[in-house]
Amino acid sequence: MLYKHFHNRTNIGNSTQYDVPTQPGSKAYPRFEAITLPESARIATSLSDVLERRNSSEAFGSATVFATKALATLLFHSVGVREDGKRMRPSGGASYPLECYVVANRIENVASGIYHYNTKHTLERLIGEEGMQNFMDLLVYDFTKDAACYLIFTAVWGRAYDRYRDVCYRIAWAEAGHAMQNALLAATALKVNARPLIGFFNDKLDVLLDIDKDDENALYVLALSV
Ligand SMILES: Cc1cc2nc3c(=O)[nH]c(=O)nc-3n(C[C@H](O)[C@H](O)[C@H](O)COP(=O)(O)O)c2cc1C
């Protein structure tokens, strides 16, 4: 049982070196064309209201286009950087191992393709429309295919590894949960259908994103449709 072994071996006391700094950072792809997203909207819905209404949708095939403003609002509330320089989510040792990619299938004013979310609130276009079918093919469940868009959360292990060693796995997953929950609550407030997914072939997704799989891996996917 690997999970037991993993749990025991990633006890924080065994390997953490508190005198070693974390390496927080944000990826950028300056050589790729970037789209500046609209400013995020403020969400006025009450927290109780969204918590009581949140559910995992099963409806993704609708032809309706996803509004850019809704996408910008979702991204900002999930993985954005605030004016005070802090994030909307907590992170172990402020290491911020998460990166976010956006699969744009039907988004208003955004050409179909796969983008990196730059924390300057832009989308950097990594892969054109030809990547769309490859992405849909690596989703396990048919009903989760053909959503208007997807967010992909990856972990860049090196940001937390030197300080936390293998505990970086727990740190990245906990942070992915925070970012995902922020996105799910924002989606509920915006009346967007959403479903978190681990039902995807993660090794194939790493290849599709062309990330260095020794340092960065896809963890978690969010399907979104209106
Ligand atoms: C870590 C995690 C992974 C999930 N992965 C999938 C998935 O791959 N496919 C899917 O259809 N639903 C997935 N879900 C959604 C769950 O099936 C859903 O949350 C559960 O049925 C409870 O329903 P509710 O979210 O509407 O309360 C996932 C949920 C979590 C928290």
The ligand as an SDF file (V2000), in Angstrom:
LIG
                    3D

 31 33  0  0  0  0  0  0  0  0999 V2000
  -10.3770   14.9690   -5.9630 C   0  0  0  0  0  0  0  0  0  0  0  0
  -11.6350   14.8640   -6.8170 C   0  0  0  0  0  0  0  0  0  0  0  0
  -11.5630   14.2640   -8.0550 C   0  0  0  0  0  0  0  0  0  0  0  0
  -12.6910   14.1470   -8.8780 C   0  0  0  0  0  0  0  0  0  0  0  0
  -12.5670   13.5900  -10.1030 N   0  0  0  0  0  0  0  0  0  0  0  0
  -13.6620   13.4220  -10.8770 C   0  0  0  0  0  0  0  0  0  0  0  0
  -13.5460   12.8240  -12.1690 C   0  0  0  0  0  0  0  0  0  0  0  0
  -12.4570   12.4860  -12.6180 O   0  0  0  0  0  0  0  0  0  0  0  0
  -14.6720   12.6430  -12.8970 N   0  0  0  0  0  0  0  0  0  0  0  0
  -15.8820   13.0450  -12.4450 C   0  0  0  0  0  0  0  0  0  0  0  0
  -16.8690   12.8500  -13.1610 O   0  0  0  0  0  0  0  0  0  0  0  0
  -16.0360   13.6390  -11.2400 N   0  0  0  0  0  0  0  0  0  0  0  0
  -14.9490   13.8440  -10.4440 C   0  0  0  0  0  0  0  0  0  0  0  0
  -15.0700   14.4540   -9.2210 N   0  0  0  0  0  0  0  0  0  0  0  0
  -16.3850   14.9510   -8.7920 C   0  0  0  0  0  0  0  0  0  0  0  0
  -17.0490   13.9850   -7.7670 C   0  0  0  0  0  0  0  0  0  0  0  0
  -17.5730   12.8530   -8.4490 O   0  0  0  0  0  0  0  0  0  0  0  0
  -18.1530   14.7580   -7.0430 C   0  0  0  0  0  0  0  0  0  0  0  0
  -17.5630   15.7850   -6.2760 O   0  0  0  0  0  0  0  0  0  0  0  0
  -18.9620   13.8280   -6.1070 C   0  0  0  0  0  0  0  0  0  0  0  0
  -19.7390   12.9270   -6.8720 O   0  0  0  0  0  0  0  0  0  0  0  0
  -19.8830   14.5900   -5.1530 C   0  0  0  0  0  0  0  0  0  0  0  0
  -20.7970   15.3690   -5.8870 O   0  0  0  0  0  0  0  0  0  0  0  0
  -20.9150   16.9620   -5.6780 P   0  0  0  0  0  0  0  0  0  0  0  0
  -19.5460   17.5450   -6.0280 O   0  0  0  0  0  0  0  0  0  0  0  0
  -21.9650   17.4030   -6.6670 O   0  0  0  0  0  0  0  0  0  0  0  0
  -21.2650   17.2410   -4.2560 O   0  0  0  0  0  0  0  0  0  0  0  0
  -13.9430   14.6150   -8.4140 C   0  0  0  0  0  0  0  0  0  0  0  0
  -14.0140   15.2300   -7.1540 C   0  0  0  0  0  0  0  0  0  0  0  0
  -12.8740   15.3740   -6.3720 C   0  0  0  0  0  0  0  0  0  0  0  0
  -12.9560   16.0950   -5.0370 C   0  0  0  0  0  0  0  0  0  0  0  0
  1  2  1  0
  2  3  1  0
  2 30  2  0
  3  4  2  0
  4  5  1  0
  4 28  1  0
  5  6  2  0
  6  7  1  0
  6 13  1  0
  7  8  2  0
  7  9  1  0
  9 10  1  0
 10 11  2  0
 10 12  1  0
 12 13  2  0
 13 14  1  0
 14 15  1  0
 14 28  1  0
 15 16  1  0
 16 17  1  0
 16 18  1  0
 18 19  1  0
 18 20  1  0
 20 21  1  0
 20 22  1  0
 22 23  1  0
 23 24  1  0
 24 25  2  0
 24 26  1  0
 24 27  1  0
 28 29  2  0
 29 30  1  0
 30 31  1  0
M  END
$$$$
